[in-house]
Amino acid sequence: MGGDYLATHFNSAKALYRQRLGLLQSNRVDMQNILDLEYRMRVHIHVLSNQIDEEQAEPEQAADAFIYLAARFSSKDETHQALASKLACEWLLEDTPVAHGARDALMLFPLPESYSVMQKTYRSVESLRPVLIYILTQQGAHLPKSLTHQAELQTQDPFLQAQTLYYAANDNKSDISMFSEYYNSLLDNNQADNMDHSAMVAAIWGGLVRGDDDARIALQRAIANENDDIQRLDYLRFAALSGEEHYFPMLQSVADHAPEVGYHFLALHGQTQSVQAILDGLIHPRTANYAEQAWWWVSGQTLPKMPRLSVVGEENEIDDIELEDEVGYVPDSQPAQYWWDKQQRDATARWLQGMPFSISTVHKLMLQYSGVISNDLFDLYALTTLTPLRLGNYIWHDTRMQKLNTLSQSETVATSAEARRA
């Protein structure tokens, strides 16, 4: 088969790989678009897997490394699979773009051979343990208990400790004691005893998704005690996901000082007062674009645009100086105000996509969209159902859909059982 023919498939696969990365980093992308893209990418990789070039030079860029390994992982020749598994773990060690391509290939093509090599590498190369835990977490793999054992955790470096705790938090086989060991210091002393921040975040999450009341108290104290404004955002995100009313003033404060984050948190919170705050944010040019995405989340509406300067009036004389030379558009808040005025609003209601919050709506969104939104949807589902969700957001999307459909069946069973109890 000609070199030009293979080069065409190689270049097409690379372009689709890069496009996929871009989509996953976007806020929200239609699920069908990424399913179609991944299908086309796998077709090109399949062709390449049947024509492995033994003389092919080792890659230097992430996309080249990914396709190089993906073709070999997809090959029916076990020798090619074994060589690719060994190479991928070696490339993970390099401080170059090929490490990113190797990580993605290992993540998307789980094979017994590569799993075996990753286990050996985990034992022998300490610096690679965090990324290997990350890959296996994305795959939803069951890790040996020795890797997540409490005694061993205490001796691990902080980054690995956090990664391991995060894996365990999202594994329903993990016991609550594994996490409470970390946040008990907040309950006893009201302080975290210099605990690594990322490890504490993962531990509190592990308690929250298991419905532990002590974890809820620990979250409140962590928010109150955290002196670093950036690190406090990790805790405030959990507060927003909980939907608990008493967190609204804190989230409103974030929206006032850091609207690019705060309006997103108000959207996750979804309480009636949060929706009103988002609507207020739509009116002001400084916050309108941040509030727009939040409005979609709570109302399901995509607002029309209007020229930015047309919303700058006499009341905004200070803003006029800053904005009069700017060009662009902001969302039109009038349709939002009209819709909100028509709603029968319960002061304690929680809103999602223009309806009272429900787990079925969360599940529907998980089936409809991918991108950065996946992180919030997965966590919202887990926290609402108090069921750790062992589902990676970078795996193949047809695999994701299969797992989500299994969740849907479990959800139906749970709903039926609840109805019988009522």
N, C-alpha and C positions, 0 to 999 in steps of 0.2 A: 504494500500500500504506500502511496507516495508521501514524501515528506511534507509537501504543501497541504495535502489532505489532513494529516495529523496536526500540522501547525495551525490550521484553521480551527480544529476542535480544541486545541490547547489554548489558543488565544480567546476563543469564545467562552470556554470554561473560566478562564482568568477574569474576563470582563464581568461575567455573571457573579463570580465570587466577590469581586469588589462591590458590585451593585448590591448584593445581599448584605454585606457589611454596612453599607450606607443606609439601607432600609431598616436594619435592626437598630441603628443609632438614631433614626427619626422618631418623632414623638408617637406617631400613630400611622399604621399602614394596613390597608385591607388584607385580610388573610389570604384571599384568593390570589392576589397579586404575587405574594411571596411563595405560595404553593406552586404556582405556575413557573416562577423563576427557578425554584429549586429543582423542579422536574427537568427543565431544560438543562440545567447545570449537570445533573446526574446522567443525562443522556450523553453529553459530551465526555464526561469522565468514563462512562461505560465503554465508549469507543476507544478511548486511550488505554483503558485497562487491557484490551485485547491486543494491543500493539505496543508493548513496553519497549522503549528504546534503551538497550543496555548501555549505550555510549553517551546517553544524555548527561550533560554537565550538571553538577549539583547547583541548585538555585541560590540566588542571592536576595530575592525579594519575597515578601510574605505570600503573595498570590501564586508565584511560581512554585514555592515550597509546598503550598497546600495542594496544588494540582499534581505535582510530582508524587507526593505521598498518597493522595486520594486515588490516583490511578492504580498504584501498587496495592493499596488496601482493598481495592475492588477487583483485583486480578484473581483468577481461579488458581493461579500458581502460588502454592503455599510458601515457596522460597521467596517470592517477591513480597508477600505479606510479612514474612519474618524479617527480611532486610529493612523494609519500610518501618516496622515497629522499632527496631534498634536505632535506625537513623533518626526517627522522630524524637526519641528520648534524648539522643545526643544533641540534636538541634535545639531542644528546649534549653540547653545550657548556654547557648550562644547569646551574646548581647547584641543581637542583630534582628532584622525583620523576619528572618526565617523561623525564629522561635515562635512568632505569632502564627505563622502558617502551620507549623508543626502542632501547636496547641489545638487549632481548629480542626485539623485533620484527625487527630486522636479523638477529639470530642465527637465528631460526626460519623466516624467509622469504627465503632466499638467491635473489636475482634478478640477472641480468646488469646491469640498470640500477643497482641498489643497490651491486653490487660495483664498478662503474665510479665511482660517486660516492664510495665509501669510499676508493678508490685516490687520487682527486684530493684528497680531504680529508686523507688521510695525508700527502701531499706539502706541503700548504699550511698545515695546522694542527698544529703540533708537539705541543701539549698533548693532542690526541686520539689520538696514535699508540698508546699502551698499550692503550686500550680497543678500538681497531680491530683490533690484533693479536689481542686476546683473542677478539673476535667471529669473526674469520677462523679462529682456531685451533679454536674450538668447531665451526665448520662443516666442519672438515677441509679447508679450501681450501688450494691450493698458492699460496704467496706468491712474488712475484717475487724472484729471487736478490738483487737490489739491497737488499732490505729485511733480509736476513739475512747480508749480506756481512761478513766478519770485520773489515775495515778500518773500515767504517761503525759497527760495534758499539762500537768503542773510543771513539767520540765521542758516543754516545748517553747520555741521562740514565739513572741506575741502574735506575729502574723499567721504562723501555722496554727497556733492555738485558736485564733479567731476563725480561720477557715474550717477547722475541724469542728468547732462548736456550731458553726453555721450549718455544716452538713448534718450534724446530729440533730439540730433544732428542726430541720425539715424532714427528719426520718422518724416515722411514727413508732419505731421500735425503741427509741431512746427514752430513758426514764427521766422523770422530772428532777430527780436528785442531781443529775449531771449539771443542770443549769442553776438550780437554787444554791448550789455550793458557791457560785460566783456572786449572786446578788443578795445573799443573806447578810453580807457585810453592810449593805444599805439599810437593811431592816434593823440590824443590831446597833450599828454605830451612826447611822444616817450618813455614812461616808463610804466610798468605794475602796478604801485601803490601797490607793495608788494602782488599782486594777487597770490593765490595758483597756483603752476605750472600746476598740473593736470587739474584743472578747466579751466585754460587759454588754454591748449592744446585742451580740449574738445570743448570749445567755438569757437576757431579758426577753428576747424574741422567743426563745425556746420555751420559756415559762408562759408567755402570753398565749401562744397558740395551743397550749395545753390547759388553758383556763385557770391558771394558778392565780389566786387572789394576791398572794405575796408578790408575784411578778408585777401586778398592777400597782401595788404600793411602791415597789422598787422603781418602777418607771416614773412615778410622780416625784420621788426623791432624787432620782437621777437628773430629771429636768431642773429641779430646784437647785441642785448642788453644782451642776456643770458650769464652769466659768468660761469655757471656750464657746463662743457663739456658733462657730461652725459645727463643732461636735454636738452641741445641744440639738441641732437640726435632726440628727439621727433619732433622737428620742422623741422629738416633736412630731416626726413623721408617724411613729407608732401611735402617738396621741391622736393624730388626725385620722388614722385608719380605724381607730377604735370607735369613732363617732360619738364619744361621750361628751355631753353638753358642757361640762365644767371646763373643758380645754379650750373653748371658743376664745376667751380673752387673750390667751397666749398666742393662739394662731392668728388672731386679728393683729396683734403686735408685730408678728413676723411679717404680715402683709404690709403693714405701715412702713417698716424699715427695710425689708428685702422683698419687694413685690414679686420678683421673679420666682421666689420659692413660696412665699406666703399664700398667694392666691391658689397655687396648686394644693397646698395643705388644706385650705378652706374647702376646695372642691372634694378632696378625699373625706373631709369631715362631714360635709353634706347636710348639716343641721339647718333648719330654717333661717337662723340668724347668720349662718355662714353664707347661705344663698343670697340673703339681702346684702351682705358685705361685698360679695362678688358683683352684684348688680351695681352697687355704689361705685365699685372700681371701674366698671365699664364707662362711667360718665367722665372720668378724668383722663386726659391724654397720657399722663405719665404712667398710668397703671392699666389703661384700656386693653393693650395687647396681651398683658399677663392675665387679666381677668377674662379675656375672650375664651381661652382654652379651658379655664375653670368653669365658665358658663356652659360650654358644651358638655362637660362632665355631669353637671347637676341637672341640666335641662334637656340635653339631647339636641339643642338647637345650634345650627351654624348661622351666625349672624351676617347680614350684608355689610359691605364696607362703605365708608364715606371719607371724603378728603379730610386729612388730619386738621388742617387749618380752619375748617368750617366749624370745629367744635371749640375753638379758642375764642372766648368772648371777653366782654369787659370785666367779668368777675375774675379773670385769670391774668391780670396785668403782669404779674411776675413771670408766669409761664410764657406770656406773649413774647417777651424778650428772648427767651431760649428757643421758642418753637417757630417763630415767624419765618425763619429761613429754612426750616425742615420741610422735606417733601415726603409724602406718604399717606397711608390710609389707616384709619382706626375702625373698629367695629361700631356699627350703628346700635346704640343702646335702646332705641325706641321699641323695636319688636320685642326685646327682652322684657322691658318694663310692661308692655301691653300683656304679654303672656303671664308674667308674674302677678299682675293685678287680677287676672281671671282665676287664679288658683285658690282653692279652698285650703288655707294654710293653717295647719296645726303647729303651734309654737314648738312642739317637741318632735316634729316630723323630721325624718332624714330623707334626702332627695338623691336620686340617681337616674340620669337620663329622662328627666321629666316625670318620674313616677316615684311613689314611696319605695325606699330602698328594699331590695330583695336579693337573695343569693342567686335566684334564677336569672336576674338581670346581669349580675356579675358574670355568671357562667356564659350567658349569651355574648357578652362583650369579649370574653376570652376566646370564643369561637370566631368572632368577627374580625378581631384586630391583633396585630403583632406590633413590634417596635418597643420603645421604652415603656409604653403603657403596660406592657406585660408584667413588669416588676410590681406595679401597684395592684393590678388585677389578681395576680397570684397571691400576693400577701393579703389582700382584702378578703379573698375567698378563704384562705387558711385561718385568718383571725376570726372571721364571722362564723365559720363552721367548727372552729376549734379543732381543726384537723390539719396537721402538718402536710404540706403539699410537695411531694418529692418530684418536682417537675422543672427541668432546666429550661431557660428561656432562649437558649442558643442552639438547641437540638433541631433536627429536621422537623419541619412543621407538620408533615403528615403523621409523624410519630406523636407529636404534641396533640394533634386532633384525635388520634386513637385513645390517648390517655385521658383527654378531656371528655370523650364520649363515655368512657368508663366511669368518670366522675359523675356524669349526668345520670347514669343508671343508679349509682349509689345514692345520688341526691333524690331520685324518684322514690327509691325504697325508704329513705329516711323520712321524706315528706308523707308517704303513705302510713308509716309507723306512727308519726306524730298525729296524723288525722285519726287513727284508730284509738290512740290514747285519749284524745280529746272527746 
